[in-house]
Structure formats: C-alpha cells, structure tokens
C-alpha cells in the first residue's frame, strides 16, 4: 500500500517533466529528440576540433592515472586515480547493466553499435568539460575545492565577455544537478538494486515484493553514513569499490560469453547488421541511432558535466592533465563494460525471431547470466547493489555541490540536502521503472543544455590550453 501510494503520486510528475524536455522533430518515420542531437553534435565537434584527442591521448592518460606526473604538493583534494574512480563510480553503475538491456530489448543488438560510437565520441566531450572544470574551480583557505559546470559557466563566460549569461546558466545548471542527482544518481540506482533483490529472493513471493520502502530505508542509511563525510570519504570508498565490482562483473560476463563462444561471431554480426536495419523497431535506423546515443549519454554522462565536479577536486596545477584522465571514463564505462553486457545478452537469451519481452533492465541481464550459471544472479545482485551504492554516494556529492552553489555551504544546508537525497533513495525503491526512467532521463538531459553551450563558447580556450600543454611537455601536438 505504501509503495503504491508513492508510485501514484510520483508518476504524473515524471511524465510531465519528460514530455517537456524531450521535444522531438520528425526525421522520416523516427522522432529525434533535439537534446540528443545537441549532445551528438557536441561530441562530434570536439572529436574533430581537438583532432581525435580520444585516440591520441589514451597513452598519456594512462600514465597520468598511474602517477607518473603526480605532485602531492599541488592544490586539490584527490589523486588522479581517486578522481577517476570517484567519477567512474558515478558512471559505471546500474546503467551499464540495465540500460544496455533496455536498449537491446527495444532496438535489438544494433543499439550497442551506436552506444559504443557515442562512447567513443563522448571521450572528447569529457576531456573538454573536465579540463575546464579544473581551470575554473575555486579552492578555499582550508583547501576545500568547489568546481564543475556551475563555475565553468559563471567564470568562463565572464572571461569572454558574457558575465550575465554565465551567471544565469550557472544557476540553471546548479538547479538541474541538484534535482538530477535525485533521478539518475539516486532513484534509478535504488530502483534497480531493489528489483534484483526481489528477483533473487523469490520474485512476487519475496518478502520484499511489497516492501520496497523497507529496503529503501536500509539502503538510505548505508548511503547516509558515507556521504556526510564529504568528497574525501566518498573517494576512499570508491577507490576500493570501483575496481573490485568492475573486475568481478567483467569476469562473470567473460565466463558467460566464453560458454557461448560459438555464438560470438553471430552476435558481432547481429550488432553490426542491426545498427543499419530497423530490427522491427518503429522509426528504423534513425530510431536505433537515437536509442544508442540516448542510453550512452545516461551511461557515461559525456556532455552532461556531472563528472567534472569530481574531477575538479584533483591534485594538480595542470588543468589539461585531468582532461586526459577524464577521457578514460567513457572508454571504461561504455566501450568495455556496456559491450560486455550486450554480448552477454546477445549470445544467450536474445532471439531475433522472438525478442525478449516481459523483462527490462537488470532483470534481462540477470536472466542471460542465469542461463549459463544458475547461481550467477546472486553475485549479480551483489554487484548491482554495489554499483547502485557507489553511484549514489558519488551523485550525492554532485547534487550537494549544486545545492551549495545555490544556497551556501552551512552545516544545516548540507544536512538538509543529505536528508532529501536519502528520502529519494526510498522513493526509487517504491516506483515502477518506466516512471523512474522518465524522471531520470529528463533531468540528465536538461543539464546538457547549459553545459554543452558553455563548452562550445569556451572551445578556443580548450584548444589553446591543450596545444600549450603538448608543447610544454615536449609531446606531439
């Protein structure tokens, strides 16, 4: 009864917000949301403008994360590795399992092709937004860092002569990140963790089947214990959790794929062929492209600007160096982990003549793994919970930074946001997936409006700083 009441109250709000954000234009038989086109255009622009930094910067990025250029005396709160794992914990989450499954169930394996393309292009956007976040961050007398698109927009646009516009867009972004954290970083994560828990404890007969609020309260308590400690406590947790959960999930996926190795060539062909055919999806190829890019944006957040808040806390006096670190995120998140999820589903339960129905999100991935190893849903439930948990604690920091930007950083203000965030953990466990997706998608894409505009406006600064960095380090520009 409690679950149903919360769901009924939340669903109309989610639908109205989604309709407002996803204004679409018809192209052929497909509807293309303007905001998705905005993100795609930005990713393409920075990939070309920065001369494929997503390829030529990979080796240097790995060296930075490895610590080859670290300086403990540099301003900031996190090492490059901690900044990367904190940001990855916000992107490598339930979406890598659930959103890939949703994309395949709707658009077939071909959606993965465009999801990977979006991830590759998004590496360049990540470079730009995180480099700028470090350049325009603020550090107080105690060494506490505040950064992200709010500061990039306010200070960066003022630098090029648009101070009033910069202040307005910064406030808009801060509002979006505050509320957006409650969607993508909170409700969706707790929702899918709860779904997997119910699945492995008896389904409709599970004790938790009608007690999402109870699981939500427990999860909210675990989140609250960490987030009150701030970014350093969050980083201490994520630098241990992220490598463990990512490697465990990858190992399970490889076992499932290996058990169906004979189907792998067919799966690869289905992905490539499906990318350029409709697979029975309304709107044909364009619809599949839109689906792939939309789910990729949710997964790796390139162009959204959220991860830039974590990267801005890095210990460095070279803003460009953190841009290199950031471009590794979409590579790990989308190109590697999302691809593993798609292959797991495609070589097991996907049948082009009878596409999966009745399951969505993490349920489909769980069924795919269970088809090979009957007990895999149990460790998957643990992984989903860890993914959800790490994403929530990272996104709580993102939302808090927006909250502080708008209302100040007093003790009372901080604790007020923590309480709101934990309350939405419970709401996510009591609301159906479609409503959570409407709400989460709308808010994450709303953030991109201001962020990508700022990146375009400041792109000459990104290019100039990058060229100077290459020259300073004696590297090939």
C-alpha positions in Angstrom: 0.0 0.0 0.0 2.8 2.4 0.9 4.7 1.5 -2.3 1.6 2.1 -4.5 0.8 5.4 -2.9 4.3 6.8 -3.5 4.3 5.5 -7.1 0.9 7.0 -7.9 2.0 10.4 -6.6 5.3 10.4 -8.4 4.3 9.1 -11.8 2.5 12.2 -13.2 5.4 14.4 -12.3 7.9 12.2 -14.1 5.7 12.0 -17.3 5.2 15.8 -17.4 8.9 16.5 -17.0 9.9 14.0 -19.6 7.4 15.5 -22.2 8.8 19.0 -21.5 12.5 18.0 -22.0 12.3 15.6 -24.9 10.9 17.9 -27.6 11.5 16.0 -30.8 11.5 16.6 -34.5 10.4 14.0 -37.1 13.0 12.7 -39.4 11.5 10.1 -41.7 9.5 7.7 -39.5 11.6 8.5 -36.4 11.3 11.1 -33.7 14.6 12.7 -32.9 14.8 14.5 -29.5 16.5 17.8 -30.0 18.5 17.4 -26.8 20.0 14.1 -28.1 21.0 15.8 -31.3 22.6 18.6 -29.2 24.8 16.1 -27.4 25.8 14.2 -30.6 26.7 17.4 -32.3 28.9 18.5 -29.4 30.7 15.1 -29.2 31.4 15.2 -33.0 32.6 18.8 -32.8 35.1 18.2 -30.0 36.4 15.0 -31.6 37.2 16.8 -34.8 38.2 20.2 -33.2 40.7 18.5 -30.8 42.0 16.3 -33.6 40.8 12.9 -32.2 42.1 13.5 -28.7 40.1 10.4 -27.7 42.6 8.3 -29.6 45.9 10.2 -29.4 45.6 11.0 -25.7 44.9 7.5 -24.4 48.5 6.5 -23.6 49.3 9.8 -21.9 46.0 9.5 -19.9 47.1 6.1 -18.5 50.5 7.5 -17.5 48.8 10.3 -15.5 46.5 7.9 -13.7 49.4 5.6 -13.0 51.0 8.5 -11.1 53.9 9.4 -13.5 53.2 13.1 -13.2 51.7 13.3 -9.7 52.7 16.1 -7.3 51.4 15.8 -3.7 52.1 19.5 -3.2 49.7 20.5 -6.0 46.4 22.1 -5.0 43.4 19.8 -4.7 41.9 17.0 -2.5 42.1 13.8 -4.6 44.8 12.0 -6.5 44.2 11.5 -10.3 43.3 7.8 -9.5 40.8 8.8 -6.8 39.3 11.4 -9.0 38.9 8.9 -11.8 37.4 6.2 -9.6 35.0 8.7 -7.9 33.8 9.9 -11.3 33.6 6.3 -12.7 31.6 5.3 -9.7 29.1 7.8 -10.8 29.0 6.5 -14.4 29.8 2.8 -14.0 26.7 1.8 -12.3 23.4 0.0 -12.7 23.0 1.8 -16.1 25.8 -0.4 -17.6 23.7 -3.4 -16.8 20.1 -2.1 -17.0 20.3 0.5 -19.8 22.1 -1.8 -22.2 19.4 -4.4 -21.6 16.7 -1.8 -22.1 18.3 -0.7 -25.4 18.6 -4.3 -26.7 15.1 -5.2 -25.7 13.7 -2.1 -27.6 16.1 -1.8 -30.5 17.9 -5.1 -30.8 21.7 -5.7 -30.7 22.3 -2.9 -33.2 21.7 -0.4 -30.5 25.1 -1.4 -29.0 26.9 -0.3 -32.1 25.7 3.3 -31.7 26.1 3.2 -28.0 29.8 2.4 -28.5 30.1 5.1 -31.1 28.6 7.6 -28.7 31.0 6.4 -26.0 34.0 6.9 -28.3 32.9 10.4 -29.4 32.0 11.3 -25.8 35.6 10.8 -24.7 36.4 14.1 -26.4 33.5 15.9 -24.7 34.7 14.6 -21.3 38.1 15.9 -22.0 36.8 19.4 -22.6 34.4 19.6 -19.7 36.7 18.2 -17.1 39.7 20.3 -18.2 37.6 23.4 -17.9 36.2 22.4 -14.5 39.8 22.3 -13.1 40.7 25.5 -14.8 37.8 27.4 -13.3 37.5 25.7 -9.9 37.7 27.5 -6.6 39.8 26.5 -3.6 39.1 28.0 -0.2 41.6 28.7 2.6 41.2 25.2 4.0 42.0 23.6 0.7 38.4 22.5 0.0 37.6 22.5 -3.7 34.4 23.7 -5.4 34.1 23.1 -9.1 32.1 21.8 -12.0 30.0 23.4 -14.8 28.5 26.0 -12.4 31.9 27.6 -12.0 32.9 27.0 -15.6 29.8 28.8 -16.9 30.0 31.7 -14.4 33.7 32.4 -14.6 34.4 31.1 -18.2 31.6 33.1 -19.9 32.6 36.2 -17.8 36.1 35.8 -19.2 34.9 36.0 -22.7 32.6 39.0 -22.0 29.2 37.3 -21.1 29.0 37.6 -17.3 25.2 37.9 -17.0 24.6 34.9 -19.3 27.2 33.0 -17.4 25.6 33.6 -14.0 22.2 32.7 -15.3 23.3 29.4 -16.9 25.4 28.6 -13.8 22.3 28.9 -11.6 20.2 26.9 -14.1 22.8 24.1 -14.1 23.1 24.1 -10.3 19.4 23.6 -10.0 19.4 20.8 -12.6 22.2 19.0 -10.9 20.5 19.2 -7.6 17.3 17.7 -8.9 19.0 15.5 -11.4 21.0 13.8 -8.7 17.8 12.6 -7.3 16.9 10.9 -10.6 19.9 9.3 -12.2 22.1 9.2 -9.2 19.6 8.1 -6.7 16.2 6.8 -7.7 17.2 4.8 -10.8 20.1 3.1 -8.8 17.9 2.2 -5.8 15.1 1.0 -8.1 17.3 -1.5 -10.0 19.0 -2.7 -6.8 15.6 -3.4 -5.3 14.4 -5.2 -8.5 17.4 -7.5 -8.4 16.9 -8.2 -4.7 13.3 -9.2 -5.2 14.3 -11.4 -8.2 16.8 -13.4 -6.2 14.6 -13.7 -3.1 11.5 -15.3 -4.7 10.1 -12.8 -7.1 6.4 -12.0 -6.4 6.6 -14.3 -3.4 9.6 -12.4 -1.9 9.2 -10.8 1.5 10.4 -7.6 -0.2 8.0 -7.7 -3.1 5.6 -5.2 -1.4 8.2 -3.7 0.9 10.3 -1.6 -1.3 10.2 1.2 1.3 11.9 -1.2 3.8 14.8 -2.0 1.5 15.0 1.7 0.6 15.3 2.7 4.3 18.2 0.3 4.8 20.0 1.5 1.6 19.4 5.1 2.5 21.0 4.5 5.9 24.1 3.0 4.3 24.3 5.9 1.9 23.9 8.5 4.6 26.8 7.0 6.7 29.3 7.8 3.9 28.0 11.0 2.3 28.2 13.0 5.5 32.0 12.7 5.4 32.3 14.6 2.1 34.4 14.0 -1.0 37.4 12.6 0.7 35.3 9.9 2.5 33.5 9.2 -0.8 36.8 8.8 -2.7 38.2 6.4 0.0 35.2 4.2 -0.6 35.1 4.4 -4.4 38.8 3.8 -5.0 38.3 0.4 -3.3 34.8 -0.5 -4.6 35.1 0.5 -8.3 38.0 -1.8 -9.3 36.5 -4.7 -7.4 33.0 -4.5 -8.7 34.0 -3.7 -12.3 36.5 -6.6 -12.4 34.0 -9.0 -10.8 31.3 -8.1 -13.3 33.7 -8.4 -16.2 34.9 -11.8 -15.1 31.3 -13.1 -14.8 30.5 -11.6 -18.3 33.5 -13.3 -19.8 32.5 -16.6 -18.3 29.0 -16.3 -19.9 30.4 -15.2 -23.2 33.0 -17.9 -23.2 30.4 -20.6 -22.6 28.7 -19.4 -25.8 31.9 -18.7 -27.8 30.4 -20.4 -30.8 27.7 -17.8 -31.0 30.1 -14.9 -30.7 30.7 -14.3 -34.5 26.9 -14.4 -35.0 26.5 -11.9 -32.1 29.1 -9.5 -33.6 27.4 -9.7 -37.0 24.0 -9.1 -35.4 25.3 -6.0 -33.7 26.8 -4.6 -36.9 23.9 -5.6 -39.1 21.3 -4.4 -36.6 22.9 -1.0 -36.4 21.9 -0.4 -40.0 18.5 -2.1 -40.0 15.3 -1.5 -38.1 15.1 -4.8 -36.3 11.4 -4.3 -36.2 11.7 -1.0 -34.4 9.4 1.8 -35.2 11.4 4.6 -36.9 14.1 2.3 -38.4 17.8 3.0 -38.3 17.5 6.6 -37.1 15.4 5.4 -34.1 18.2 2.9 -33.3 20.8 5.5 -33.5 18.9 7.8 -31.2 18.3 5.0 -28.8 22.0 4.1 -28.7 23.1 7.7 -28.1 20.4 8.4 -25.6 21.3 5.3 -23.5 25.1 6.1 -23.9 24.5 9.6 -22.5 22.8 8.2 -19.5 25.6 5.6 -19.0 28.7 7.8 -19.4 27.3 11.3 -18.9 29.5 12.8 -21.5 28.2 16.3 -22.2 26.2 16.3 -19.0 29.0 17.8 -16.9 28.4 15.9 -13.7 31.7 14.0 -13.6 33.5 17.3 -13.9 32.5 18.1 -10.4 34.5 15.1 -9.1 37.5 15.8 -11.4 37.7 19.4 -10.3 38.9 18.1 -6.8 42.0 16.5 -8.2 45.5 17.4 -7.0 47.1 19.2 -10.0 48.2 22.5 -11.3 47.7 21.4 -14.9 44.0 21.5 -15.8 44.7 19.8 -19.1 46.1 16.7 -17.4 42.8 16.0 -15.8 41.1 16.3 -19.2 43.2 13.3 -20.2 42.2 11.4 -17.1 38.6 12.1 -17.8 38.6 10.7 -21.3 39.2 7.2 -19.9 35.7 7.2 -18.3 33.6 6.6 -21.4 36.2 4.1 -22.6 35.9 2.0 -19.5 32.2 2.7 -18.9 30.7 2.4 -22.4 33.2 0.8 -24.7 34.2 -2.0 -22.3 31.5 -2.7 -19.7 28.5 -1.9 -21.8 29.8 -4.0 -24.6 30.3 -7.0 -22.2 26.6 -6.6 -21.1 25.4 -6.5 -24.7 27.4 -9.6 -25.7 26.1 -11.5 -22.6 22.5 -10.8 -23.6 23.0 -11.4 -27.4 24.8 -14.8 -27.1 22.3 -16.1 -24.6 18.7 -15.0 -24.4 18.3 -12.8 -27.5 16.4 -14.3 -30.4 15.8 -12.1 -33.4 12.7 -14.0 -34.3 11.3 -13.6 -30.7 12.9 -10.6 -29.0 12.8 -10.7 -25.2 9.6 -9.4 -23.6 8.2 -9.2 -20.1 11.6 -8.2 -18.7 13.5 -5.0 -18.8 16.6 -3.5 -17.2 18.7 -5.6 -14.9 16.1 -8.5 -15.0 17.1 -9.3 -18.6 20.8 -9.3 -17.8 20.2 -11.5 -14.8 18.2 -14.0 -16.9 21.0 -14.0 -19.5 23.6 -14.9 -16.9 21.4 -17.4 -15.2 21.0 -19.3 -18.5 24.7 -20.3 -18.2 25.4 -20.4 -14.5 22.3 -20.9 -12.4 23.7 -19.1 -9.3 25.1 -16.1 -11.2 22.0 -13.9 -10.3 23.2 -14.0 -6.7 26.6 -12.4 -7.2 25.0 -10.1 -9.8 22.6 -8.9 -7.2 25.6 -8.0 -5.0 27.3 -6.3 -7.9 24.1 -4.3 -8.8 23.8 -3.2 -5.1 27.5 -2.1 -5.1 27.1 -0.3 -8.5 24.0 1.4 -7.1 25.6 2.3 -3.9 28.8 3.7 -5.4 26.8 5.7 -7.9 24.5 7.1 -5.2 27.4 8.3 -3.0 29.1 10.0 -5.9 26.0 11.6 -7.2 25.1 12.8 -3.7 28.3 14.9 -3.9 27.4 16.3 -7.3 23.9 17.3 -6.1 25.4 18.7 -2.9 27.8 20.9 -4.8 24.9 22.4 -6.8 22.9 22.9 -3.6 25.9 24.7 -2.0 26.3 26.9 -5.1 22.6 28.0 -4.8 22.1 28.1 -1.0 25.5 28.2 0.6 27.5 25.6 2.4 26.5 25.9 6.1 26.2 22.7 8.2 22.4 23.0 8.1 22.2 23.4 4.3 24.4 20.4 3.8 22.5 18.1 6.1 19.2 19.3 4.5 20.3 18.1 1.1 21.6 14.8 2.6 18.2 14.2 4.1 16.4 14.9 0.8 18.7 12.7 -1.1 18.3 9.7 1.3 14.5 10.2 1.1 14.6 9.8 -2.6 16.5 6.5 -2.2 13.3 5.2 -0.7 11.1 6.7 -3.4 13.2 4.9 -6.1 12.5 1.6 -4.4 8.8 2.1 -4.5 8.3 3.4 -8.0 8.0 1.5 -11.3 10.9 1.6 -13.7 9.2 3.5 -16.5 8.4 6.4 -14.2 11.9 6.4 -12.8 13.3 6.4 -16.4 11.1 9.3 -17.5 12.3 11.4 -14.5 16.0 10.4 -14.7 16.3 10.9 -18.5 14.6 14.3 -18.4 16.8 15.7 -15.7 20.1 14.4 -17.0 19.4 15.8 -20.5 18.2 19.1 -19.1 21.7 19.6 -17.7 23.3 19.2 -21.1 21.6 22.3 -22.5 23.7 24.7 -20.5 26.8 22.6 -20.2 27.3 21.9 -23.9 26.6 25.6 -24.8 29.4 26.6 -22.4 31.8 24.0 -23.9 31.1 25.5 -27.4 31.7 29.0 -26.2 34.9 28.1 -24.4 36.3 25.7 -27.0 39.0 28.1 -28.2 40.4 28.1 -24.6 40.3 24.3 -24.5 42.3 24.1 -27.8 44.8 26.8 -26.7 45.4 25.1 -23.4 45.8 21.7 -25.0 48.3 22.9 -27.5 50.3 24.7 -24.8 50.3 21.6 -22.7 51.6 19.4 -25.5 54.4 21.9 -26.2 55.3 22.3 -22.5 55.7 18.5 -22.1 57.6 18.0 -25.4 54.8 15.8 -26.7 53.4 15.6 -30.3 50.5 18.0 -30.6 
